[in-house]
Amino acid sequence: MSRQQGIEEMTYDPLAPAPFVTRSTFDGLDQRQRATLIKSGYRIVPDPKKVRPALSGNQIYRADWDKLDPMGRAEKIRDGWKLVD
């Protein structure tokens, strides 16, 4: 195999998954490390959202409770819903 063939095998494939780093990890790096990642072709992706576990029965998260209007809250209380933090 010649040197030229070796180079052709290592050409850029646009369909290959690009390496990535999450935003919080990237923000924790110093300027030199950030530059190295960017030059190496790393993509910066947003941090994954925290997934809340599924609730069972008549339960509601406090964040969702706070979004309800007074009538909605009264309805949940009347139906016996439990508040989960």
PDB file with SEQRES, HELIX, SHEET and CRYST1 records, atoms N, CA, C and O in Angstrom:
SEQRES   1 A   85  MET SER ARG GLN GLN GLY ILE GLU GLU MET THR TYR ASP          
SEQRES   2 A   85  PRO LEU ALA PRO ALA PRO PHE VAL THR ARG SER THR PHE          
SEQRES   3 A   85  ASP GLY LEU ASP GLN ARG GLN ARG ALA THR LEU ILE LYS          
SEQRES   4 A   85  SER GLY TYR ARG ILE VAL PRO ASP PRO LYS LYS VAL ARG          
SEQRES   5 A   85  PRO ALA LEU SER GLY ASN GLN ILE TYR ARG ALA ASP TRP          
SEQRES   6 A   85  ASP LYS LEU ASP PRO MET GLY ARG ALA GLU LYS ILE ARG          
SEQRES   7 A   85  ASP GLY TRP LYS LEU VAL ASP                                  
HELIX    1 AA1 ARG A    3  GLU A    9  1                                   7    
HELIX    2 AA2 ARG A   23  ASP A   27  1                                   5    
HELIX    3 AA3 GLN A   31  LYS A   39  1                                   9    
HELIX    4 AA4 ARG A   62  LYS A   67  1                                   6    
HELIX    5 AA5 PRO A   70  ARG A   78  1                                   9    
SHEET    1 AA1 2 PHE A  20  THR A  22  0                                        
SHEET    2 AA1 2 ARG A  43  VAL A  45  1                                        
SHEET    1 AA2 2 GLN A  59  TYR A  61  0                                        
SHEET    2 AA2 2 LYS A  82  VAL A  84  1                                        
CRYST1    1.000    1.000    1.000  90.00  90.00  90.00 P 1           1          
ATOM      1  N   MET A   1       0.851  -1.178   0.000  1.00  0.00           N  
ATOM      2  CA  MET A   1       0.000   0.000   0.000  1.00  0.00           C  
ATOM      3  C   MET A   1       0.892   1.234   0.000  1.00  0.00           C  
ATOM      4  O   MET A   1       1.806   1.350   0.816  1.00  0.00           O  
ATOM      5  N   SER A   2       0.627   2.130  -0.895  1.00  0.00           N  
ATOM      6  CA  SER A   2       1.437   3.345  -0.969  1.00  0.00           C  
ATOM      7  C   SER A   2       0.945   4.368   0.036  1.00  0.00           C  
ATOM      8  O   SER A   2      -0.131   4.237   0.619  1.00  0.00           O  
ATOM      9  N   ARG A   3       1.746   5.366   0.217  1.00  0.00           N  
ATOM     10  CA  ARG A   3       1.412   6.432   1.160  1.00  0.00           C  
ATOM     11  C   ARG A   3       0.122   7.148   0.730  1.00  0.00           C  
ATOM     12  O   ARG A   3      -0.693   7.515   1.576  1.00  0.00           O  
ATOM     13  N   GLN A   4      -0.060   7.342  -0.560  1.00  0.00           N  
ATOM     14  CA  GLN A   4      -1.247   8.024  -1.079  1.00  0.00           C  
ATOM     15  C   GLN A   4      -2.520   7.249  -0.741  1.00  0.00           C  
ATOM     16  O   GLN A   4      -3.530   7.865  -0.399  1.00  0.00           O  
ATOM     17  N   GLN A   5      -2.504   5.939  -0.824  1.00  0.00           N  
ATOM     18  CA  GLN A   5      -3.674   5.135  -0.501  1.00  0.00           C  
ATOM     19  C   GLN A   5      -4.041   5.283   0.969  1.00  0.00           C  
ATOM     20  O   GLN A   5      -5.224   5.335   1.307  1.00  0.00           O  
ATOM     21  N   GLY A   6      -3.052   5.353   1.841  1.00  0.00           N  
ATOM     22  CA  GLY A   6      -3.303   5.526   3.263  1.00  0.00           C  
ATOM     23  C   GLY A   6      -4.003   6.837   3.560  1.00  0.00           C  
ATOM     24  O   GLY A   6      -4.868   6.901   4.432  1.00  0.00           O  
ATOM     25  N   ILE A   7      -3.637   7.869   2.848  1.00  0.00           N  
ATOM     26  CA  ILE A   7      -4.249   9.185   3.042  1.00  0.00           C  
ATOM     27  C   ILE A   7      -5.699   9.158   2.563  1.00  0.00           C  
ATOM     28  O   ILE A   7      -6.572   9.729   3.216  1.00  0.00           O  
ATOM     29  N   GLU A   8      -5.965   8.514   1.452  1.00  0.00           N  
ATOM     30  CA  GLU A   8      -7.320   8.454   0.926  1.00  0.00           C  
ATOM     31  C   GLU A   8      -8.268   7.725   1.872  1.00  0.00           C  
ATOM     32  O   GLU A   8      -9.447   8.069   1.956  1.00  0.00           O  
ATOM     33  N   GLU A   9      -7.765   6.729   2.579  1.00  0.00           N  
ATOM     34  CA  GLU A   9      -8.613   5.981   3.489  1.00  0.00           C  
ATOM     35  C   GLU A   9      -9.042   6.816   4.693  1.00  0.00           C  
ATOM     36  O   GLU A   9     -10.035   6.493   5.345  1.00  0.00           O  
ATOM     37  N   MET A  10      -8.317   7.866   4.990  1.00  0.00           N  
ATOM     38  CA  MET A  10      -8.603   8.667   6.173  1.00  0.00           C  
ATOM     39  C   MET A  10      -9.326   9.967   5.820  1.00  0.00           C  
ATOM     40  O   MET A  10      -9.283  10.925   6.592  1.00  0.00           O  
ATOM     41  N   THR A  11      -9.986  10.011   4.668  1.00  0.00           N  
ATOM     42  CA  THR A  11     -10.696  11.231   4.294  1.00  0.00           C  
ATOM     43  C   THR A  11     -11.890  11.458   5.208  1.00  0.00           C  
ATOM     44  O   THR A  11     -12.386  10.532   5.850  1.00  0.00           O  
ATOM     45  N   TYR A  12     -12.334  12.686   5.253  1.00  0.00           N  
ATOM     46  CA  TYR A  12     -13.443  13.081   6.118  1.00  0.00           C  
ATOM     47  C   TYR A  12     -14.749  12.482   5.608  1.00  0.00           C  
ATOM     48  O   TYR A  12     -15.059  12.576   4.420  1.00  0.00           O  
ATOM     49  N   ASP A  13     -15.497  11.879   6.490  1.00  0.00           N  
ATOM     50  CA  ASP A  13     -16.801  11.321   6.157  1.00  0.00           C  
ATOM     51  C   ASP A  13     -17.875  12.193   6.815  1.00  0.00           C  
ATOM     52  O   ASP A  13     -18.028  12.144   8.036  1.00  0.00           O  
ATOM     53  N   PRO A  14     -18.623  12.989   6.041  1.00  0.00           N  
ATOM     54  CA  PRO A  14     -19.608  13.899   6.642  1.00  0.00           C  
ATOM     55  C   PRO A  14     -20.757  13.176   7.340  1.00  0.00           C  
ATOM     56  O   PRO A  14     -21.458  13.781   8.151  1.00  0.00           O  
ATOM     57  N   LEU A  15     -20.961  11.893   7.039  1.00  0.00           N  
ATOM     58  CA  LEU A  15     -22.053  11.158   7.671  1.00  0.00           C  
ATOM     59  C   LEU A  15     -21.637  10.486   8.972  1.00  0.00           C  
ATOM     60  O   LEU A  15     -22.485   9.992   9.715  1.00  0.00           O  
ATOM     61  N   ALA A  16     -20.346  10.465   9.250  1.00  0.00           N  
ATOM     62  CA  ALA A  16     -19.869   9.861  10.496  1.00  0.00           C  
ATOM     63  C   ALA A  16     -20.271  10.764  11.664  1.00  0.00           C  
ATOM     64  O   ALA A  16     -20.261  11.988  11.529  1.00  0.00           O  
ATOM     65  N   PRO A  17     -20.619  10.178  12.792  1.00  0.00           N  
ATOM     66  CA  PRO A  17     -20.991  11.011  13.944  1.00  0.00           C  
ATOM     67  C   PRO A  17     -19.789  11.833  14.422  1.00  0.00           C  
ATOM     68  O   PRO A  17     -18.689  11.312  14.602  1.00  0.00           O  
ATOM     69  N   ALA A  18     -20.029  13.108  14.616  1.00  0.00           N  
ATOM     70  CA  ALA A  18     -18.960  13.992  15.066  1.00  0.00           C  
ATOM     71  C   ALA A  18     -18.780  13.857  16.569  1.00  0.00           C  
ATOM     72  O   ALA A  18     -19.751  13.640  17.294  1.00  0.00           O  
ATOM     73  N   PRO A  19     -17.549  13.982  17.041  1.00  0.00           N  
ATOM     74  CA  PRO A  19     -17.356  13.969  18.490  1.00  0.00           C  
ATOM     75  C   PRO A  19     -17.994  15.224  19.088  1.00  0.00           C  
ATOM     76  O   PRO A  19     -18.077  16.264  18.435  1.00  0.00           O  
ATOM     77  N   PHE A  20     -18.438  15.108  20.327  1.00  0.00           N  
ATOM     78  CA  PHE A  20     -19.088  16.260  20.933  1.00  0.00           C  
ATOM     79  C   PHE A  20     -18.696  16.379  22.407  1.00  0.00           C  
ATOM     80  O   PHE A  20     -18.175  15.444  23.014  1.00  0.00           O  
ATOM     81  N   VAL A  21     -18.963  17.543  22.946  1.00  0.00           N  
ATOM     82  CA  VAL A  21     -18.753  17.814  24.358  1.00  0.00           C  
ATOM     83  C   VAL A  21     -19.958  18.628  24.832  1.00  0.00           C  
ATOM     84  O   VAL A  21     -20.455  19.487  24.105  1.00  0.00           O  
ATOM     85  N   THR A  22     -20.426  18.355  26.055  1.00  0.00           N  
ATOM     86  CA  THR A  22     -21.583  19.099  26.555  1.00  0.00           C  
ATOM     87  C   THR A  22     -21.169  20.508  26.962  1.00  0.00           C  
ATOM     88  O   THR A  22     -20.001  20.762  27.254  1.00  0.00           O  
ATOM     89  N   ARG A  23     -22.118  21.403  26.977  1.00  0.00           N  
ATOM     90  CA  ARG A  23     -21.858  22.804  27.292  1.00  0.00           C  
ATOM     91  C   ARG A  23     -21.240  22.960  28.674  1.00  0.00           C  
ATOM     92  O   ARG A  23     -20.292  23.728  28.831  1.00  0.00           O  
ATOM     93  N   SER A  24     -21.745  22.258  29.673  1.00  0.00           N  
ATOM     94  CA  SER A  24     -21.213  22.417  31.031  1.00  0.00           C  
ATOM     95  C   SER A  24     -19.765  21.934  31.116  1.00  0.00           C  
ATOM     96  O   SER A  24     -18.952  22.523  31.829  1.00  0.00           O  
ATOM     97  N   THR A  25     -19.444  20.861  30.388  1.00  0.00           N  
ATOM     98  CA  THR A  25     -18.068  20.374  30.373  1.00  0.00           C  
ATOM     99  C   THR A  25     -17.169  21.388  29.681  1.00  0.00           C  
ATOM    100  O   THR A  25     -16.079  21.691  30.166  1.00  0.00           O  
ATOM    101  N   PHE A  26     -17.626  21.913  28.545  1.00  0.00           N  
ATOM    102  CA  PHE A  26     -16.854  22.892  27.782  1.00  0.00           C  
ATOM    103  C   PHE A  26     -16.589  24.143  28.616  1.00  0.00           C  
ATOM    104  O   PHE A  26     -15.487  24.690  28.588  1.00  0.00           O  
ATOM    105  N   ASP A  27     -17.599  24.596  29.357  1.00  0.00           N  
ATOM    106  CA  ASP A  27     -17.438  25.800  30.180  1.00  0.00           C  
ATOM    107  C   ASP A  27     -16.423  25.596  31.298  1.00  0.00           C  
ATOM    108  O   ASP A  27     -15.835  26.567  31.774  1.00  0.00           O  
ATOM    109  N   GLY A  28     -16.206  24.357  31.726  1.00  0.00           N  
ATOM    110  CA  GLY A  28     -15.258  24.077  32.794  1.00  0.00           C  
ATOM    111  C   GLY A  28     -13.813  23.968  32.334  1.00  0.00           C  
ATOM    112  O   GLY A  28     -12.917  23.799  33.161  1.00  0.00           O  
ATOM    113  N   LEU A  29     -13.569  24.062  31.034  1.00  0.00           N  
ATOM    114  CA  LEU A  29     -12.212  23.934  30.503  1.00  0.00           C  
ATOM    115  C   LEU A  29     -11.528  25.292  30.406  1.00  0.00           C  
ATOM    116  O   LEU A  29     -12.186  26.330  30.339  1.00  0.00           O  
ATOM    117  N   ASP A  30     -10.193  25.267  30.400  1.00  0.00           N  
ATOM    118  CA  ASP A  30      -9.473  26.533  30.204  1.00  0.00           C  
ATOM    119  C   ASP A  30      -9.416  26.847  28.701  1.00  0.00           C  
ATOM    120  O   ASP A  30      -9.821  26.034  27.870  1.00  0.00           O  
ATOM    121  N   GLN A  31      -8.912  28.028  28.374  1.00  0.00           N  
ATOM    122  CA  GLN A  31      -8.950  28.512  27.000  1.00  0.00           C  
ATOM    123  C   GLN A  31      -8.161  27.607  26.050  1.00  0.00           C  
ATOM    124  O   GLN A  31      -8.587  27.383  24.917  1.00  0.00           O  
ATOM    125  N   ARG A  32      -7.033  27.095  26.493  1.00  0.00           N  
ATOM    126  CA  ARG A  32      -6.204  26.228  25.654  1.00  0.00           C  
ATOM    127  C   ARG A  32      -6.926  24.920  25.329  1.00  0.00           C  
ATOM    128  O   ARG A  32      -6.898  24.452  24.191  1.00  0.00           O  
ATOM    129  N   GLN A  33      -7.572  24.336  26.340  1.00  0.00           N  
ATOM    130  CA  GLN A  33      -8.305  23.085  26.123  1.00  0.00           C  
ATOM    131  C   GLN A  33      -9.502  23.299  25.193  1.00  0.00           C  
ATOM    132  O   GLN A  33      -9.808  22.450  24.356  1.00  0.00           O  
ATOM    133  N   ARG A  34     -10.170  24.437  25.350  1.00  0.00           N  
ATOM    134  CA  ARG A  34     -11.304  24.744  24.469  1.00  0.00           C  
ATOM    135  C   ARG A  34     -10.850  24.856  23.021  1.00  0.00           C  
ATOM    136  O   ARG A  34     -11.485  24.316  22.115  1.00  0.00           O  
ATOM    137  N   ALA A  35      -9.742  25.566  22.815  1.00  0.00           N  
ATOM    138  CA  ALA A  35      -9.217  25.741  21.459  1.00  0.00           C  
ATOM    139  C   ALA A  35      -8.846  24.400  20.840  1.00  0.00           C  
ATOM    140  O   ALA A  35      -9.088  24.174  19.655  1.00  0.00           O  
ATOM    141  N   THR A  36      -8.262  23.516  21.631  1.00  0.00           N  
ATOM    142  CA  THR A  36      -7.885  22.187  21.130  1.00  0.00           C  
ATOM    143  C   THR A  36      -9.116  21.411  20.685  1.00  0.00           C  
ATOM    144  O   THR A  36      -9.102  20.783  19.627  1.00  0.00           O  
ATOM    145  N   LEU A  37     -10.177  21.446  21.476  1.00  0.00           N  
ATOM    146  CA  LEU A  37     -11.396  20.732  21.105  1.00  0.00           C  
ATOM    147  C   LEU A  37     -12.014  21.290  19.826  1.00  0.00           C  
ATOM    148  O   LEU A  37     -12.437  20.535  18.950  1.00  0.00           O  
ATOM    149  N   ILE A  38     -12.062  22.597  19.728  1.00  0.00           N  
ATOM    150  CA  ILE A  38     -12.666  23.230  18.551  1.00  0.00           C  
ATOM    151  C   ILE A  38     -11.853  22.898  17.305  1.00  0.00           C  
ATOM    152  O   ILE A  38     -12.422  22.571  16.264  1.00  0.00           O  
ATOM    153  N   LYS A  39     -10.528  22.978  17.404  1.00  0.00           N  
ATOM    154  CA  LYS A  39      -9.672  22.650  16.256  1.00  0.00           C  
ATOM    155  C   LYS A  39      -9.797  21.182  15.878  1.00  0.00           C  
ATOM    156  O   LYS A  39      -9.620  20.827  14.713  1.00  0.00           O  
ATOM    157  N   SER A  40     -10.096  20.338  16.835  1.00  0.00           N  
ATOM    158  CA  SER A  40     -10.231  18.897  16.573  1.00  0.00           C  
ATOM    159  C   SER A  40     -11.594  18.535  15.995  1.00  0.00           C  
ATOM    160  O   SER A  40     -11.833  17.371  15.671  1.00  0.00           O  
ATOM    161  N   GLY A  41     -12.486  19.502  15.861  1.00  0.00           N  
ATOM    162  CA  GLY A  41     -13.781  19.254  15.236  1.00  0.00           C  
ATOM    163  C   GLY A  41     -14.886  18.867  16.195  1.00  0.00           C  
ATOM    164  O   GLY A  41     -15.932  18.379  15.766  1.00  0.00           O  
ATOM    165  N   TYR A  42     -14.677  19.073  17.482  1.00  0.00           N  
ATOM    166  CA  TYR A  42     -15.726  18.740  18.454  1.00  0.00           C  
ATOM    167  C   TYR A  42     -16.878  19.719  18.333  1.00  0.00           C  
ATOM    168  O   TYR A  42     -16.674  20.915  18.124  1.00  0.00           O  
ATOM    169  N   ARG A  43     -18.093  19.198  18.467  1.00  0.00           N  
ATOM    170  CA  ARG A  43     -19.281  20.040  18.508  1.00  0.00           C  
ATOM    171  C   ARG A  43     -19.646  20.268  19.966  1.00  0.00           C  
ATOM    172  O   ARG A  43     -19.446  19.393  20.809  1.00  0.00           O  
ATOM    173  N   ILE A  44     -20.176  21.437  20.256  1.00  0.00           N  
ATOM    174  CA  ILE A  44     -20.654  21.743  21.606  1.00  0.00           C  
ATOM    175  C   ILE A  44     -22.163  21.549  21.579  1.00  0.00           C  
ATOM    176  O   ILE A  44     -22.871  22.209  20.818  1.00  0.00           O  
ATOM    177  N   VAL A  45     -22.646  20.639  22.414  1.00  0.00           N  
ATOM    178  CA  VAL A  45     -24.076  20.334  22.449  1.00  0.00           C  
ATOM    179  C   VAL A  45     -24.654  20.777  23.789  1.00  0.00           C  
ATOM    180  O   VAL A  45     -23.936  20.816  24.788  1.00  0.00           O  
ATOM    181  N   PRO A  46     -25.938  21.110  23.821  1.00  0.00           N  
ATOM    182  CA  PRO A  46     -26.544  21.508  25.091  1.00  0.00           C  
ATOM    183  C   PRO A  46     -26.559  20.336  26.076  1.00  0.00           C  
ATOM    184  O   PRO A  46     -26.565  19.169  25.685  1.00  0.00           O  
ATOM    185  N   ASP A  47     -26.563  20.682  27.348  1.00  0.00           N  
ATOM    186  CA  ASP A  47     -26.640  19.648  28.377  1.00  0.00           C  
ATOM    187  C   ASP A  47     -27.980  18.933  28.272  1.00  0.00           C  
ATOM    188  O   ASP A  47     -28.998  19.562  27.982  1.00  0.00           O  
ATOM    189  N   PRO A  48     -27.988  17.632  28.504  1.00  0.00           N  
ATOM    190  CA  PRO A  48     -29.268  16.921  28.463  1.00  0.00           C  
ATOM    191  C   PRO A  48     -30.180  17.409  29.583  1.00  0.00           C  
ATOM    192  O   PRO A  48     -29.724  17.724  30.682  1.00  0.00           O  
ATOM    193  N   LYS A  49     -31.448  17.465  29.290  1.00  0.00           N  
ATOM    194  CA  LYS A  49     -32.405  17.899  30.303  1.00  0.00           C  
ATOM    195  C   LYS A  49     -32.601  16.790  31.319  1.00  0.00           C  
ATOM    196  O   LYS A  49     -32.595  15.605  30.985  1.00  0.00           O  
ATOM    197  N   LYS A  50     -32.774  17.195  32.546  1.00  0.00           N  
ATOM    198  CA  LYS A  50     -33.039  16.202  33.583  1.00  0.00           C  
ATOM    199  C   LYS A  50     -34.451  15.653  33.368  1.00  0.00           C  
ATOM    200  O   LYS A  50     -35.413  16.404  33.209  1.00  0.00           O  
ATOM    201  N   VAL A  51     -34.542  14.360  33.368  1.00  0.00           N  
ATOM    202  CA  VAL A  51     -35.837  13.709  33.171  1.00  0.00           C  
ATOM    203  C   VAL A  51     -36.424  13.404  34.537  1.00  0.00           C  
ATOM    204  O   VAL A  51     -35.811  12.740  35.372  1.00  0.00           O  
ATOM    205  N   ARG A  52     -37.610  13.904  34.733  1.00  0.00           N  
ATOM    206  CA  ARG A  52     -38.280  13.627  36.001  1.00  0.00           C  
ATOM    207  C   ARG A  52     -38.878  12.236  35.947  1.00  0.00           C  
ATOM    208  O   ARG A  52     -39.414  11.831  34.916  1.00  0.00           O  
ATOM    209  N   PRO A  53     -38.794  11.502  37.041  1.00  0.00           N  
ATOM    210  CA  PRO A  53     -39.391  10.163  37.035  1.00  0.00           C  
ATOM    211  C   PRO A  53     -40.911  10.257  36.907  1.00  0.00           C  
ATOM    212  O   PRO A  53     -41.530  11.232  37.333  1.00  0.00           O  
ATOM    213  N   ALA A  54     -41.481   9.238  36.322  1.00  0.00           N  
ATOM    214  CA  ALA A  54     -42.935   9.199  36.150  1.00  0.00           C  
ATOM    215  C   ALA A  54     -43.615   9.093  37.515  1.00  0.00           C  
ATOM    216  O   ALA A  54     -43.118   8.420  38.418  1.00  0.00           O  
ATOM    217  N   LEU A  55     -44.721   9.745  37.647  1.00  0.00           N  
ATOM    218  CA  LEU A  55     -45.467   9.712  38.896  1.00  0.00           C  
ATOM    219  C   LEU A  55     -46.548   8.635  38.808  1.00  0.00           C  
ATOM    220  O   LEU A  55     -47.035   8.295  37.730  1.00  0.00           O  
ATOM    221  N   SER A  56     -46.894   8.124  39.959  1.00  0.00           N  
ATOM    222  CA  SER A  56     -47.938   7.099  39.974  1.00  0.00           C  
ATOM    223  C   SER A  56     -49.210   7.685  40.583  1.00  0.00           C  
ATOM    224  O   SER A  56     -49.163   8.465  41.534  1.00  0.00           O  
ATOM    225  N   GLY A  57     -50.324   7.297  40.020  1.00  0.00           N  
ATOM    226  CA  GLY A  57     -51.605   7.727  40.574  1.00  0.00           C  
ATOM    227  C   GLY A  57     -51.821   9.224  40.498  1.00  0.00           C  
ATOM    228  O   GLY A  57     -51.408   9.878  39.540  1.00  0.00           O  
ATOM    229  N   ASN A  58     -52.469   9.754  41.510  1.00  0.00           N  
ATOM    230  CA  ASN A  58     -52.795  11.180  41.561  1.00  0.00           C  
ATOM    231  C   ASN A  58     -51.682  11.960  42.245  1.00  0.00           C  
ATOM    232  O   ASN A  58     -51.813  12.368  43.399  1.00  0.00           O  
ATOM    233  N   GLN A  59     -50.596  12.162  41.529  1.00  0.00           N  
ATOM    234  CA  GLN A  59     -49.474  12.947  42.044  1.00  0.00           C  
ATOM    235  C   GLN A  59     -49.147  14.040  41.036  1.00  0.00           C  
ATOM    236  O   GLN A  59     -49.352  13.874  39.834  1.00  0.00           O  
ATOM    237  N   ILE A  60     -48.633  15.167  41.543  1.00  0.00           N  
ATOM    238  CA  ILE A  60     -48.257  16.277  40.682  1.00  0.00           C  
ATOM    239  C   ILE A  60     -46.986  16.912  41.236  1.00  0.00           C  
ATOM    240  O   ILE A  60     -46.825  17.054  42.448  1.00  0.00           O  
ATOM    241  N   TYR A  61     -46.092  17.287  40.336  1.00  0.00           N  
ATOM    242  CA  TYR A  61     -44.852  17.952  40.751  1.00  0.00           C  
ATOM    243  C   TYR A  61     -45.145  19.383  41.184  1.00  0.00           C  
ATOM    244  O   TYR A  61     -46.063  20.023  40.672  1.00  0.00           O  
ATOM    245  N   ARG A  62     -44.349  19.878  42.138  1.00  0.00           N  
ATOM    246  CA  ARG A  62     -44.521  21.243  42.633  1.00  0.00           C  
ATOM    247  C   ARG A  62     -44.397  22.255  41.497  1.00  0.00           C  
ATOM    248  O   ARG A  62     -45.156  23.224  41.454  1.00  0.00           O  
ATOM    249  N   ALA A  63     -43.458  22.049  40.580  1.00  0.00           N  
ATOM    250  CA  ALA A  63     -43.285  22.986  39.468  1.00  0.00           C  
ATOM    251  C   ALA A  63     -44.559  23.067  38.618  1.00  0.00           C  
ATOM    252  O   ALA A  63     -44.932  24.143  38.151  1.00  0.00           O  
ATOM    253  N   ASP A  64     -45.211  21.937  38.426  1.00  0.00           N  
ATOM    254  CA  ASP A  64     -46.468  21.936  37.668  1.00  0.00           C  
ATOM    255  C   ASP A  64     -47.607  22.538  38.493  1.00  0.00           C  
ATOM    256  O   ASP A  64     -48.490  23.205  37.953  1.00  0.00           O  
ATOM    257  N   TRP A  65     -47.578  22.295  39.802  1.00  0.00           N  
ATOM    258  CA  TRP A  65     -48.581  22.844  40.718  1.00  0.00           C  
ATOM    259  C   TRP A  65     -48.546  24.364  40.694  1.00  0.00           C  
ATOM    260  O   TRP A  65     -49.588  25.021  40.674  1.00  0.00           O  
ATOM    261  N   ASP A  66     -47.329  24.919  40.696  1.00  0.00           N  
ATOM    262  CA  ASP A  66     -47.177  26.371  40.706  1.00  0.00           C  
ATOM    263  C   ASP A  66     -47.723  27.024  39.436  1.00  0.00           C  
ATOM    264  O   ASP A  66     -48.044  28.212  39.447  1.00  0.00           O  
ATOM    265  N   LYS A  67     -47.831  26.280  38.366  1.00  0.00           N  
ATOM    266  CA  LYS A  67     -48.354  26.816  37.100  1.00  0.00           C  
ATOM    267  C   LYS A  67     -49.885  26.828  37.047  1.00  0.00           C  
ATOM    268  O   LYS A  67     -50.480  27.476  36.186  1.00  0.00           O  
ATOM    269  N   LEU A  68     -50.504  26.113  37.966  1.00  0.00           N  
ATOM    270  CA  LEU A  68     -51.972  26.034  37.953  1.00  0.00           C  
ATOM    271  C   LEU A  68     -52.597  27.304  38.504  1.00  0.00           C  
ATOM    272  O   LEU A  68     -52.031  27.964  39.375  1.00  0.00           O  
ATOM    273  N   ASP A  69     -53.764  27.634  37.986  1.00  0.00           N  
ATOM    274  CA  ASP A  69     -54.513  28.755  38.539  1.00  0.00           C  
ATOM    275  C   ASP A  69     -55.263  28.260  39.787  1.00  0.00           C  
ATOM    276  O   ASP A  69     -55.337  27.052  40.011  1.00  0.00           O  
ATOM    277  N   PRO A  70     -55.818  29.168  40.599  1.00  0.00           N  
ATOM    278  CA  PRO A  70     -56.496  28.743  41.831  1.00  0.00           C  
ATOM    279  C   PRO A  70     -57.602  27.716  41.606  1.00  0.00           C  
ATOM    280  O   PRO A  70     -57.776  26.817  42.429  1.00  0.00           O  
ATOM    281  N   MET A  71     -58.345  27.828  40.521  1.00  0.00           N  
ATOM    282  CA  MET A  71     -59.405  26.852  40.246  1.00  0.00           C  
ATOM    283  C   MET A  71     -58.811  25.471  39.951  1.00  0.00           C  
ATOM    284  O   MET A  71     -59.351  24.452  40.381  1.00  0.00           O  
ATOM    285  N   GLY A  72     -57.702  25.446  39.220  1.00  0.00           N  
ATOM    286  CA  GLY A  72     -57.040  24.185  38.916  1.00  0.00           C  
ATOM    287  C   GLY A  72     -56.500  23.521  40.169  1.00  0.00           C  
ATOM    288  O   GLY A  72     -56.572  22.302  40.325  1.00  0.00           O  
ATOM    289  N   ARG A  73     -55.953  24.346  41.066  1.00  0.00           N  
ATOM    290  CA  ARG A  73     -55.450  23.816  42.341  1.00  0.00           C  
ATOM    291  C   ARG A  73     -56.594  23.253  43.185  1.00  0.00           C  
ATOM    292  O   ARG A  73     -56.480  22.176  43.772  1.00  0.00           O  
ATOM    293  N   ALA A  74     -57.687  23.995  43.234  1.00  0.00           N  
ATOM    294  CA  ALA A  74     -58.837  23.532  44.022  1.00  0.00           C  
ATOM    295  C   ALA A  74     -59.354  22.194  43.492  1.00  0.00           C  
ATOM    296  O   ALA A  74     -59.735  21.316  44.266  1.00  0.00           O  
ATOM    297  N   GLU A  75     -59.362  22.050  42.199  1.00  0.00           N  
ATOM    298  CA  GLU A  75     -59.813  20.798  41.584  1.00  0.00           C  
ATOM    299  C   GLU A  75     -58.876  19.639  41.961  1.00  0.00           C  
ATOM    300  O   GLU A  75     -59.338  18.541  42.272  1.00  0.00           O  
ATOM    301  N   LYS A  76     -57.574  19.887  41.933  1.00  0.00           N  
ATOM    302  CA  LYS A  76     -56.611  18.834  42.285  1.00  0.00           C  
ATOM    303  C   LYS A  76     -56.756  18.446  43.758  1.00  0.00           C  
ATOM    304  O   LYS A  76     -56.697  17.266  44.102  1.00  0.00           O  
ATOM    305  N   ILE A  77     -56.946  19.448  44.627  1.00  0.00           N  
ATOM    306  CA  ILE A  77     -57.109  19.167  46.056  1.00  0.00           C  
ATOM    307  C   ILE A  77     -58.380  18.347  46.283  1.00  0.00           C  
ATOM    308  O   ILE A  77     -58.374  17.372  47.034  1.00  0.00           O  
ATOM    309  N   ARG A  78     -59.461  18.751  45.633  1.00  0.00           N  
ATOM    310  CA  ARG A  78     -60.734  18.049  45.789  1.00  0.00           C  
ATOM    311  C   ARG A  78     -60.632  16.589  45.329  1.00  0.00           C  
ATOM    312  O   ARG A  78     -61.248  15.700  45.917  1.00  0.00           O  
ATOM    313  N   ASP A  79     -59.844  16.353  44.269  1.00  0.00           N  
ATOM    314  CA  ASP A  79     -59.692  14.996  43.730  1.00  0.00           C  
ATOM    315  C   ASP A  79     -58.632  14.173  44.470  1.00  0.00           C  
ATOM    316  O   ASP A  79     -58.378  13.023  44.111  1.00  0.00           O  
ATOM    317  N   GLY A  80     -58.012  14.760  45.506  1.00  0.00           N  
ATOM    318  CA  GLY A  80     -57.065  14.008  46.333  1.00  0.00           C  
ATOM    319  C   GLY A  80     -55.667  13.871  45.768  1.00  0.00           C  
ATOM    320  O   GLY A  80     -54.982  12.894  46.072  1.00  0.00           O  
ATOM    321  N   TRP A  81     -55.219  14.817  44.956  1.00  0.00           N  
ATOM    322  CA  TRP A  81     -53.866  14.753  44.387  1.00  0.00           C  
ATOM    323  C   TRP A  81     -52.830  15.036  45.467  1.00  0.00           C  
ATOM    324  O   TRP A  81     -53.074  15.825  46.380  1.00  0.00           O  
ATOM    325  N   LYS A  82     -51.687  14.396  45.362  1.00  0.00           N  
ATOM    326  CA  LYS A  82     -50.571  14.582  46.288  1.00  0.00           C  
ATOM    327  C   LYS A  82     -49.478  15.395  45.608  1.00  0.00           C  
ATOM    328  O   LYS A  82     -49.193  15.195  44.427  1.00  0.00           O  
ATOM    329  N   LEU A  83     -48.869  16.306  46.349  1.00  0.00           N  
ATOM    330  CA  LEU A  83     -47.809  17.164  45.836  1.00  0.00           C  
ATOM    331  C   LEU A  83     -46.459  16.479  46.016  1.00  0.00           C  
ATOM    332  O   LEU A  83     -46.151  15.994  47.105  1.00  0.00           O  
ATOM    333  N   VAL A  84     -45.649  16.437  44.955  1.00  0.00           N  
ATOM    334  CA  VAL A  84     -44.334  15.793  44.989  1.00  0.00           C  
ATOM    335  C   VAL A  84     -43.286  16.838  44.641  1.00  0.00           C  
ATOM    336  O   VAL A  84     -43.424  17.561  43.655  1.00  0.00           O  
ATOM    337  N   ASP A  85     -42.235  16.917  45.457  1.00  0.00           N  
ATOM    338  CA  ASP A  85     -41.147  17.872  45.167  1.00  0.00           C  
ATOM    339  C   ASP A  85     -40.137  17.280  44.225  1.00  0.00           C  
ATOM    340  O   ASP A  85     -39.159  17.940  43.873  1.00  0.00           O  
TER     341      ASP A  85                                                      
END                                                                             
